[in-house]
Amino acid sequence: MTILLLFLIFGLLAITLLDGNWEDGLTITILIGFLQDPIRKITPGQPQLMVGLFLIAFLLTAVVLNERAQKYSQRAMFWNVPELISWIPIYFGLIGFQALNSLYRFGNPLLSLIGASFYLAPAFGLWTGFQIGCRQTLLVKLLKVYLIASVIWAITVFMSYRGVDNILFKEVGKGIEIVFRYGFHTRGASGLWRTSEIASWHLATAACISITLAFASSRSQSQNALLALGMGFAFLTILTGRRKALVLFLSFAAIYLLLFSRRASPASRERILTSILGIAGISYATYSFLLIGLLGENFGEYLNRSLSVQSDLTSRFDEQGIKAALRAFEISDGIGLGAGAAATTGGINLGGVAKASIKSLNYVSEGGGGRVIVELGIPGLIIITVLLFMLGVLIFRNFRMLKQLPQESAMLMIGMLAIILANIPSFFTAAQLYGDPFVLIILSICMGSYLATPVIAAKYQEYVAYQQNTEYRQSLSASGSNQT
């Protein structure tokens, strides 16, 4: 059954790509990202490497994109900070060296490959996202495909929460048991996603995308529908029992509204605020009168757990963020242990005995900062710090250019940026989630799309100039006709 499904979906992808249609190839690739988890669940042994199906499909599509759509170069991508271009070979050289370092230390080529992909996949995703961002209609189409698939998967999360007994709705392996409080522990709902943690991230991201598309829409009906959909996704994150998802969504909302207030017109701000208040009121009424009876007696436990996140934020950031990073310095040997040293796949330690002998490695790998330091060492930390600083400058300069874009495009770009910024705290304290290629590349596409701001601005300015020139010639023609 599994072989037949893989043959069908990759056969469809191959036919599409052989025709040079990389845009539809990206649509199929996103669907593969959703399908890989249920396919894994029905496969004997539930092999962990199934999470790589999306990565394979994405790389195949990226190859065709590179051959067919080389219209926009790296110079356009890093237009506002061209110095970044000279650092790209340095970054790739660093990852190549650390992959060899990992291979030498642990003797596991698969570990080195998985470790290197953690750093290289986002780079390819960034470039692909830039190509997508330069084509705004394609970006919106792919975001809508992601939303449609998320709606279907979200329904299965609710079914899973309500106790529907089906292998497709169970977590892979033994699952993740969550302790809600003393005397009450259970597994969060996951639906067709492989774990409740993955389900929570996708639900929160779908909520963010819904809000983004709502703000980028000029139609009131579409805005209200998308805002309501976003509220629904955010609500369902509670059923997964994973508090990070709610933090992610609330962080996105705060960041987006802040950036939106700096770039939106007064009329747009008033219209959106009215829509948000209206949808919030309707959502509360729906929960109070319709949903509360369907959620069961244990929903209060899930809700209380979500509301308790504020009290744990500081301690989690200190323990798994700062302290883990400091410990990573101690065990990294200065030069780093190599790409993949802190990687796990489905809970299996791919490095075997050699990795298990390194004290505190599992603790350090929980946080993104700790993982980067322990794998890439001090040289890697210096290089990545420089790159992040330049990216920060690039983000700021691109943000100043948003006023040169039409309102809908500017709101879309702000949403892409807000999704990235909202994920930074989560990555710093819980990096294991971001080892999933689907998660990594979705975020990279968001960031790459935002980097297309200068190209979109140039296109729009050309269009405005063309319109003005056309109107001027028409006025001259009309003036000449009147004189005659």
Contacts in CASP RR format, 6 or more apart in sequence:
PFRMAT RR
TARGET T0000
AUTHOR 0000-0000-0000
METHOD contacts of the structure
MODEL  1
MTILLLFLIFGLLAITLLDGNWEDGLTITILIGFLQDPIRKITPGQPQLM
VGLFLIAFLLTAVVLNERAQKYSQRAMFWNVPELISWIPIYFGLIGFQAL
NSLYRFGNPLLSLIGASFYLAPAFGLWTGFQIGCRQTLLVKLLKVYLIAS
VIWAITVFMSYRGVDNILFKEVGKGIEIVFRYGFHTRGASGLWRTSEIAS
WHLATAACISITLAFASSRSQSQNALLALGMGFAFLTILTGRRKALVLFL
SFAAIYLLLFSRRASPASRERILTSILGIAGISYATYSFLLIGLLGENFG
EYLNRSLSVQSDLTSRFDEQGIKAALRAFEISDGIGLGAGAAATTGGINL
GGVAKASIKSLNYVSEGGGGRVIVELGIPGLIIITVLLFMLGVLIFRNFR
MLKQLPQESAMLMIGMLAIILANIPSFFTAAQLYGDPFVLIILSICMGSY
LATPVIAAKYQEYVAYQQNTEYRQSLSASGSNQT
1 42 0 8 1.000
2 39 0 8 1.000
2 42 0 8 1.000
2 43 0 8 1.000
5 35 0 8 1.000
5 39 0 8 1.000
6 39 0 8 1.000
6 53 0 8 1.000
9 28 0 8 1.000
9 31 0 8 1.000
9 32 0 8 1.000
9 35 0 8 1.000
10 32 0 8 1.000
10 57 0 8 1.000
12 28 0 8 1.000
13 25 0 8 1.000
13 28 0 8 1.000
13 29 0 8 1.000
13 32 0 8 1.000
13 57 0 8 1.000
13 60 0 8 1.000
13 61 0 8 1.000
14 60 0 8 1.000
16 24 0 8 1.000
16 25 0 8 1.000
16 28 0 8 1.000
17 25 0 8 1.000
17 60 0 8 1.000
17 61 0 8 1.000
17 64 0 8 1.000
20 64 0 8 1.000
20 68 0 8 1.000
22 61 0 8 1.000
22 64 0 8 1.000
22 65 0 8 1.000
22 68 0 8 1.000
22 69 0 8 1.000
23 135 0 8 1.000
23 138 0 8 1.000
25 61 0 8 1.000
25 64 0 8 1.000
26 61 0 8 1.000
26 65 0 8 1.000
26 128 0 8 1.000
26 132 0 8 1.000
26 138 0 8 1.000
26 142 0 8 1.000
27 141 0 8 1.000
27 142 0 8 1.000
27 145 0 8 1.000
28 57 0 8 1.000
29 54 0 8 1.000
29 57 0 8 1.000
29 58 0 8 1.000
29 61 0 8 1.000
30 142 0 8 1.000
30 145 0 8 1.000
30 146 0 8 1.000
30 149 0 8 1.000
31 145 0 8 1.000
31 149 0 8 1.000
32 53 0 8 1.000
32 54 0 8 1.000
32 57 0 8 1.000
33 53 0 8 1.000
33 54 0 8 1.000
33 57 0 8 1.000
33 438 0 8 1.000
34 149 0 8 1.000
34 150 0 8 1.000
34 153 0 8 1.000
34 192 0 8 1.000
35 53 0 8 1.000
36 50 0 8 1.000
36 51 0 8 1.000
36 52 0 8 1.000
36 53 0 8 1.000
36 54 0 8 1.000
36 438 0 8 1.000
37 50 0 8 1.000
37 172 0 8 1.000
37 192 0 8 1.000
37 193 0 8 1.000
37 194 0 8 1.000
37 198 0 8 1.000
38 168 0 8 1.000
38 192 0 8 1.000
39 50 0 8 1.000
39 53 0 8 1.000
40 46 0 8 1.000
40 47 0 8 1.000
40 50 0 8 1.000
40 51 0 8 1.000
40 172 0 8 1.000
40 194 0 8 1.000
41 167 0 8 1.000
41 168 0 8 1.000
41 170 0 8 1.000
41 172 0 8 1.000
41 194 0 8 1.000
42 167 0 8 1.000
42 168 0 8 1.000
43 50 0 8 1.000
46 172 0 8 1.000
46 173 0 8 1.000
48 345 0 8 1.000
48 346 0 8 1.000
48 347 0 8 1.000
48 348 0 8 1.000
49 345 0 8 1.000
51 194 0 8 1.000
51 345 0 8 1.000
51 346 0 8 1.000
51 436 0 8 1.000
51 437 0 8 1.000
51 438 0 8 1.000
52 437 0 8 1.000
54 437 0 8 1.000
54 438 0 8 1.000
54 441 0 8 1.000
55 117 0 8 1.000
55 121 0 8 1.000
55 437 0 8 1.000
55 438 0 8 1.000
55 441 0 8 1.000
58 121 0 8 1.000
58 124 0 8 1.000
58 125 0 8 1.000
58 128 0 8 1.000
58 437 0 8 1.000
58 441 0 8 1.000
59 124 0 8 1.000
61 128 0 8 1.000
62 124 0 8 1.000
62 125 0 8 1.000
62 127 0 8 1.000
62 128 0 8 1.000
65 128 0 8 1.000
65 131 0 8 1.000
69 131 0 8 1.000
71 134 0 8 1.000
72 130 0 8 1.000
72 131 0 8 1.000
72 134 0 8 1.000
72 452 0 8 1.000
72 455 0 8 1.000
74 85 0 8 1.000
74 88 0 8 1.000
74 127 0 8 1.000
75 82 0 8 1.000
75 85 0 8 1.000
76 130 0 8 1.000
76 454 0 8 1.000
76 455 0 8 1.000
77 127 0 8 1.000
77 130 0 8 1.000
77 448 0 8 1.000
77 451 0 8 1.000
77 452 0 8 1.000
78 84 0 8 1.000
78 85 0 8 1.000
78 394 0 8 1.000
78 451 0 8 1.000
79 454 0 8 1.000
79 455 0 8 1.000
80 393 0 8 1.000
80 394 0 8 1.000
80 397 0 8 1.000
80 398 0 8 1.000
80 401 0 8 1.000
80 454 0 8 1.000
81 390 0 8 1.000
81 391 0 8 1.000
81 393 0 8 1.000
81 394 0 8 1.000
81 397 0 8 1.000
83 390 0 8 1.000
84 387 0 8 1.000
84 390 0 8 1.000
84 391 0 8 1.000
84 394 0 8 1.000
87 383 0 8 1.000
87 386 0 8 1.000
87 387 0 8 1.000
87 390 0 8 1.000
88 123 0 8 1.000
90 383 0 8 1.000
91 123 0 8 1.000
91 383 0 8 1.000
91 384 0 8 1.000
91 387 0 8 1.000
92 120 0 8 1.000
92 123 0 8 1.000
94 376 0 8 1.000
94 379 0 8 1.000
94 380 0 8 1.000
94 383 0 8 1.000
95 116 0 8 1.000
95 119 0 8 1.000
95 120 0 8 1.000
95 339 0 8 1.000
96 116 0 8 1.000
96 339 0 8 1.000
98 116 0 8 1.000
98 336 0 8 1.000
98 338 0 8 1.000
98 339 0 8 1.000
98 375 0 8 1.000
98 376 0 8 1.000
98 380 0 8 1.000
99 112 0 8 1.000
99 113 0 8 1.000
99 115 0 8 1.000
99 116 0 8 1.000
99 338 0 8 1.000
99 339 0 8 1.000
100 112 0 8 1.000
101 335 0 8 1.000
101 336 0 8 1.000
101 337 0 8 1.000
101 338 0 8 1.000
101 339 0 8 1.000
102 108 0 8 1.000
102 111 0 8 1.000
102 112 0 8 1.000
102 115 0 8 1.000
102 337 0 8 1.000
102 338 0 8 1.000
102 339 0 8 1.000
102 340 0 8 1.000
102 341 0 8 1.000
102 375 0 8 1.000
103 109 0 8 1.000
103 111 0 8 1.000
103 112 0 8 1.000
105 337 0 8 1.000
105 338 0 8 1.000
105 341 0 8 1.000
105 354 0 8 1.000
106 112 0 8 1.000
106 341 0 8 1.000
106 351 0 8 1.000
106 352 0 8 1.000
106 354 0 8 1.000
106 355 0 8 1.000
107 354 0 8 1.000
108 350 0 8 1.000
108 351 0 8 1.000
108 352 0 8 1.000
110 350 0 8 1.000
111 340 0 8 1.000
111 343 0 8 1.000
111 350 0 8 1.000
111 351 0 8 1.000
112 338 0 8 1.000
112 339 0 8 1.000
112 340 0 8 1.000
114 340 0 8 1.000
114 343 0 8 1.000
114 345 0 8 1.000
114 350 0 8 1.000
115 339 0 8 1.000
115 340 0 8 1.000
115 343 0 8 1.000
115 375 0 8 1.000
116 339 0 8 1.000
116 340 0 8 1.000
117 437 0 8 1.000
118 339 0 8 1.000
118 340 0 8 1.000
118 343 0 8 1.000
118 434 0 8 1.000
118 435 0 8 1.000
118 440 0 8 1.000
119 339 0 8 1.000
121 437 0 8 1.000
121 440 0 8 1.000
121 441 0 8 1.000
121 444 0 8 1.000
122 440 0 8 1.000
122 441 0 8 1.000
122 443 0 8 1.000
122 444 0 8 1.000
123 444 0 8 1.000
124 441 0 8 1.000
124 444 0 8 1.000
125 441 0 8 1.000
125 444 0 8 1.000
125 445 0 8 1.000
125 448 0 8 1.000
126 444 0 8 1.000
126 447 0 8 1.000
126 448 0 8 1.000
126 451 0 8 1.000
127 448 0 8 1.000
128 441 0 8 1.000
128 444 0 8 1.000
128 445 0 8 1.000
128 448 0 8 1.000
129 444 0 8 1.000
129 445 0 8 1.000
129 446 0 8 1.000
129 447 0 8 1.000
129 448 0 8 1.000
129 449 0 8 1.000
129 451 0 8 1.000
129 452 0 8 1.000
130 448 0 8 1.000
130 449 0 8 1.000
130 451 0 8 1.000
130 452 0 8 1.000
132 138 0 8 1.000
132 139 0 8 1.000
132 142 0 8 1.000
132 445 0 8 1.000
132 448 0 8 1.000
132 449 0 8 1.000
132 452 0 8 1.000
133 139 0 8 1.000
133 448 0 8 1.000
133 449 0 8 1.000
133 452 0 8 1.000
133 455 0 8 1.000
133 456 0 8 1.000
134 452 0 8 1.000
134 455 0 8 1.000
134 456 0 8 1.000
136 409 0 8 1.000
136 412 0 8 1.000
136 456 0 8 1.000
139 412 0 8 1.000
139 449 0 8 1.000
140 213 0 8 1.000
140 216 0 8 1.000
140 412 0 8 1.000
142 445 0 8 1.000
143 209 0 8 1.000
143 212 0 8 1.000
143 213 0 8 1.000
144 213 0 8 1.000
146 206 0 8 1.000
146 209 0 8 1.000
146 442 0 8 1.000
147 206 0 8 1.000
147 209 0 8 1.000
147 210 0 8 1.000
147 213 0 8 1.000
147 229 0 8 1.000
150 202 0 8 1.000
150 203 0 8 1.000
150 205 0 8 1.000
150 206 0 8 1.000
150 233 0 8 1.000
151 206 0 8 1.000
151 229 0 8 1.000
152 192 0 8 1.000
153 191 0 8 1.000
153 192 0 8 1.000
153 193 0 8 1.000
153 199 0 8 1.000
153 202 0 8 1.000
154 203 0 8 1.000
154 206 0 8 1.000
154 232 0 8 1.000
154 233 0 8 1.000
154 236 0 8 1.000
156 168 0 8 1.000
156 169 0 8 1.000
156 191 0 8 1.000
156 192 0 8 1.000
157 189 0 8 1.000
157 190 0 8 1.000
157 191 0 8 1.000
157 193 0 8 1.000
157 199 0 8 1.000
157 203 0 8 1.000
157 236 0 8 1.000
157 239 0 8 1.000
157 240 0 8 1.000
158 189 0 8 1.000
158 236 0 8 1.000
158 239 0 8 1.000
159 169 0 8 1.000
159 191 0 8 1.000
160 169 0 8 1.000
160 170 0 8 1.000
160 188 0 8 1.000
160 189 0 8 1.000
160 190 0 8 1.000
160 191 0 8 1.000
161 188 0 8 1.000
161 189 0 8 1.000
161 239 0 8 1.000
162 294 0 8 1.000
163 169 0 8 1.000
168 191 0 8 1.000
168 192 0 8 1.000
169 190 0 8 1.000
169 191 0 8 1.000
169 192 0 8 1.000
170 190 0 8 1.000
171 187 0 8 1.000
171 190 0 8 1.000
171 194 0 8 1.000
171 195 0 8 1.000
171 196 0 8 1.000
172 194 0 8 1.000
172 195 0 8 1.000
172 346 0 8 1.000
175 187 0 8 1.000
175 195 0 8 1.000
176 187 0 8 1.000
176 188 0 8 1.000
176 195 0 8 1.000
176 196 0 8 1.000
176 197 0 8 1.000
177 185 0 8 1.000
177 186 0 8 1.000
177 187 0 8 1.000
178 185 0 8 1.000
178 186 0 8 1.000
178 187 0 8 1.000
178 188 0 8 1.000
178 196 0 8 1.000
178 241 0 8 1.000
178 242 0 8 1.000
178 305 0 8 1.000
179 185 0 8 1.000
180 186 0 8 1.000
180 241 0 8 1.000
180 301 0 8 1.000
180 302 0 8 1.000
180 304 0 8 1.000
180 305 0 8 1.000
181 301 0 8 1.000
181 304 0 8 1.000
181 305 0 8 1.000
184 298 0 8 1.000
184 301 0 8 1.000
186 298 0 8 1.000
187 196 0 8 1.000
188 196 0 8 1.000
188 239 0 8 1.000
188 240 0 8 1.000
188 241 0 8 1.000
188 242 0 8 1.000
189 196 0 8 1.000
189 199 0 8 1.000
189 239 0 8 1.000
189 240 0 8 1.000
189 241 0 8 1.000
190 196 0 8 1.000
190 198 0 8 1.000
190 199 0 8 1.000
190 240 0 8 1.000
191 199 0 8 1.000
193 199 0 8 1.000
193 202 0 8 1.000
196 240 0 8 1.000
196 241 0 8 1.000
196 242 0 8 1.000
197 240 0 8 1.000
197 242 0 8 1.000
197 244 0 8 1.000
197 433 0 8 1.000
198 433 0 8 1.000
198 436 0 8 1.000
198 439 0 8 1.000
199 240 0 8 1.000
199 242 0 8 1.000
200 237 0 8 1.000
200 240 0 8 1.000
200 241 0 8 1.000
200 242 0 8 1.000
200 244 0 8 1.000
200 245 0 8 1.000
201 242 0 8 1.000
201 244 0 8 1.000
201 245 0 8 1.000
201 248 0 8 1.000
201 433 0 8 1.000
201 439 0 8 1.000
203 233 0 8 1.000
203 234 0 8 1.000
203 236 0 8 1.000
203 237 0 8 1.000
203 240 0 8 1.000
203 245 0 8 1.000
204 233 0 8 1.000
204 234 0 8 1.000
204 237 0 8 1.000
204 245 0 8 1.000
204 246 0 8 1.000
204 248 0 8 1.000
204 249 0 8 1.000
204 252 0 8 1.000
205 248 0 8 1.000
205 419 0 8 1.000
205 442 0 8 1.000
206 230 0 8 1.000
206 233 0 8 1.000
207 230 0 8 1.000
207 231 0 8 1.000
207 232 0 8 1.000
207 233 0 8 1.000
207 234 0 8 1.000
207 237 0 8 1.000
207 249 0 8 1.000
207 252 0 8 1.000
208 248 0 8 1.000
208 249 0 8 1.000
208 252 0 8 1.000
208 256 0 8 1.000
208 415 0 8 1.000
208 418 0 8 1.000
208 419 0 8 1.000
208 422 0 8 1.000
209 419 0 8 1.000
210 226 0 8 1.000
210 227 0 8 1.000
210 229 0 8 1.000
210 230 0 8 1.000
210 233 0 8 1.000
211 226 0 8 1.000
211 227 0 8 1.000
211 230 0 8 1.000
211 252 0 8 1.000
211 253 0 8 1.000
211 256 0 8 1.000
211 415 0 8 1.000
212 256 0 8 1.000
212 411 0 8 1.000
212 412 0 8 1.000
212 414 0 8 1.000
212 415 0 8 1.000
212 416 0 8 1.000
212 418 0 8 1.000
212 419 0 8 1.000
213 222 0 8 1.000
213 226 0 8 1.000
213 412 0 8 1.000
214 222 0 8 1.000
214 223 0 8 1.000
214 224 0 8 1.000
214 226 0 8 1.000
214 227 0 8 1.000
214 230 0 8 1.000
214 272 0 8 1.000
214 275 0 8 1.000
215 223 0 8 1.000
215 256 0 8 1.000
215 260 0 8 1.000
215 272 0 8 1.000
215 411 0 8 1.000
215 414 0 8 1.000
215 415 0 8 1.000
216 408 0 8 1.000
216 409 0 8 1.000
216 411 0 8 1.000
216 412 0 8 1.000
216 415 0 8 1.000
217 223 0 8 1.000
217 226 0 8 1.000
217 408 0 8 1.000
218 407 0 8 1.000
218 408 0 8 1.000
220 271 0 8 1.000
220 275 0 8 1.000
223 271 0 8 1.000
223 272 0 8 1.000
223 275 0 8 1.000
224 275 0 8 1.000
224 279 0 8 1.000
227 275 0 8 1.000
227 276 0 8 1.000
227 279 0 8 1.000
228 279 0 8 1.000
228 282 0 8 1.000
228 283 0 8 1.000
231 279 0 8 1.000
231 280 0 8 1.000
231 283 0 8 1.000
232 283 0 8 1.000
234 246 0 8 1.000
234 249 0 8 1.000
235 283 0 8 1.000
235 287 0 8 1.000
237 245 0 8 1.000
237 246 0 8 1.000
237 249 0 8 1.000
237 306 0 8 1.000
238 246 0 8 1.000
238 299 0 8 1.000
238 302 0 8 1.000
238 303 0 8 1.000
238 306 0 8 1.000
239 302 0 8 1.000
241 302 0 8 1.000
241 305 0 8 1.000
241 306 0 8 1.000
243 305 0 8 1.000
243 306 0 8 1.000
243 308 0 8 1.000
243 309 0 8 1.000
243 312 0 8 1.000
244 309 0 8 1.000
244 426 0 8 1.000
244 430 0 8 1.000
244 433 0 8 1.000
246 306 0 8 1.000
246 309 0 8 1.000
247 309 0 8 1.000
247 313 0 8 1.000
247 425 0 8 1.000
247 426 0 8 1.000
248 422 0 8 1.000
248 423 0 8 1.000
248 426 0 8 1.000
249 422 0 8 1.000
251 421 0 8 1.000
251 422 0 8 1.000
251 425 0 8 1.000
252 415 0 8 1.000
252 418 0 8 1.000
252 419 0 8 1.000
252 421 0 8 1.000
252 422 0 8 1.000
255 417 0 8 1.000
255 418 0 8 1.000
255 421 0 8 1.000
255 422 0 8 1.000
256 414 0 8 1.000
256 415 0 8 1.000
256 418 0 8 1.000
259 399 0 8 1.000
259 414 0 8 1.000
259 415 0 8 1.000
259 417 0 8 1.000
259 418 0 8 1.000
260 269 0 8 1.000
260 272 0 8 1.000
260 411 0 8 1.000
260 414 0 8 1.000
261 269 0 8 1.000
263 399 0 8 1.000
263 402 0 8 1.000
263 403 0 8 1.000
263 410 0 8 1.000
263 411 0 8 1.000
263 414 0 8 1.000
264 272 0 8 1.000
264 407 0 8 1.000
264 410 0 8 1.000
264 411 0 8 1.000
265 407 0 8 1.000
268 407 0 8 1.000
292 299 0 8 1.000
316 429 0 8 1.000
317 425 0 8 1.000
317 428 0 8 1.000
317 429 0 8 1.000
320 366 0 8 1.000
320 367 0 8 1.000
320 429 0 8 1.000
320 430 0 8 1.000
321 366 0 8 1.000
321 367 0 8 1.000
321 368 0 8 1.000
321 369 0 8 1.000
321 370 0 8 1.000
321 428 0 8 1.000
321 429 0 8 1.000
324 363 0 8 1.000
324 364 0 8 1.000
324 366 0 8 1.000
324 367 0 8 1.000
324 369 0 8 1.000
324 370 0 8 1.000
325 364 0 8 1.000
325 367 0 8 1.000
325 369 0 8 1.000
325 370 0 8 1.000
325 373 0 8 1.000
327 360 0 8 1.000
327 363 0 8 1.000
327 364 0 8 1.000
327 370 0 8 1.000
328 364 0 8 1.000
328 369 0 8 1.000
328 370 0 8 1.000
328 371 0 8 1.000
328 373 0 8 1.000
328 374 0 8 1.000
329 373 0 8 1.000
329 378 0 8 1.000
330 360 0 8 1.000
331 337 0 8 1.000
331 358 0 8 1.000
331 359 0 8 1.000
331 360 0 8 1.000
331 361 0 8 1.000
331 364 0 8 1.000
331 374 0 8 1.000
332 373 0 8 1.000
332 374 0 8 1.000
332 375 0 8 1.000
332 377 0 8 1.000
332 378 0 8 1.000
333 377 0 8 1.000
334 377 0 8 1.000
334 378 0 8 1.000
335 377 0 8 1.000
335 378 0 8 1.000
335 379 0 8 1.000
336 373 0 8 1.000
336 374 0 8 1.000
336 375 0 8 1.000
336 376 0 8 1.000
336 377 0 8 1.000
336 378 0 8 1.000
337 358 0 8 1.000
337 374 0 8 1.000
337 375 0 8 1.000
337 377 0 8 1.000
338 375 0 8 1.000
338 376 0 8 1.000
339 375 0 8 1.000
339 376 0 8 1.000
340 350 0 8 1.000
340 375 0 8 1.000
341 355 0 8 1.000
341 358 0 8 1.000
341 361 0 8 1.000
341 374 0 8 1.000
341 375 0 8 1.000
342 361 0 8 1.000
342 364 0 8 1.000
342 365 0 8 1.000
342 370 0 8 1.000
342 371 0 8 1.000
342 374 0 8 1.000
342 375 0 8 1.000
343 350 0 8 1.000
343 365 0 8 1.000
343 435 0 8 1.000
344 350 0 8 1.000
344 365 0 8 1.000
344 432 0 8 1.000
349 355 0 8 1.000
349 356 0 8 1.000
355 361 0 8 1.000
361 374 0 8 1.000
364 370 0 8 1.000
364 371 0 8 1.000
364 373 0 8 1.000
364 374 0 8 1.000
365 371 0 8 1.000
365 374 0 8 1.000
365 431 0 8 1.000
365 432 0 8 1.000
366 429 0 8 1.000
366 430 0 8 1.000
366 431 0 8 1.000
366 432 0 8 1.000
367 427 0 8 1.000
367 428 0 8 1.000
367 429 0 8 1.000
367 430 0 8 1.000
367 431 0 8 1.000
368 427 0 8 1.000
368 428 0 8 1.000
368 429 0 8 1.000
368 430 0 8 1.000
368 431 0 8 1.000
368 434 0 8 1.000
369 428 0 8 1.000
369 431 0 8 1.000
370 431 0 8 1.000
371 431 0 8 1.000
372 380 0 8 1.000
372 381 0 8 1.000
372 384 0 8 1.000
373 381 0 8 1.000
376 383 0 8 1.000
376 384 0 8 1.000
394 451 0 8 1.000
395 417 0 8 1.000
395 450 0 8 1.000
398 413 0 8 1.000
398 450 0 8 1.000
398 451 0 8 1.000
398 453 0 8 1.000
398 454 0 8 1.000
399 417 0 8 1.000
399 453 0 8 1.000
401 453 0 8 1.000
401 454 0 8 1.000
401 457 0 8 1.000
402 410 0 8 1.000
402 413 0 8 1.000
402 414 0 8 1.000
402 453 0 8 1.000
403 410 0 8 1.000
404 457 0 8 1.000
404 460 0 8 1.000
404 461 0 8 1.000
405 413 0 8 1.000
405 453 0 8 1.000
405 456 0 8 1.000
405 457 0 8 1.000
405 460 0 8 1.000
406 460 0 8 1.000
409 456 0 8 1.000
409 460 0 8 1.000
413 449 0 8 1.000
413 450 0 8 1.000
413 453 0 8 1.000
413 456 0 8 1.000
415 446 0 8 1.000
416 446 0 8 1.000
416 447 0 8 1.000
416 448 0 8 1.000
416 449 0 8 1.000
416 450 0 8 1.000
417 446 0 8 1.000
417 447 0 8 1.000
417 450 0 8 1.000
419 443 0 8 1.000
419 446 0 8 1.000
420 443 0 8 1.000
420 446 0 8 1.000
420 447 0 8 1.000
420 450 0 8 1.000
423 434 0 8 1.000
423 443 0 8 1.000
426 433 0 8 1.000
427 434 0 8 1.000
433 439 0 8 1.000
434 440 0 8 1.000
434 443 0 8 1.000
END
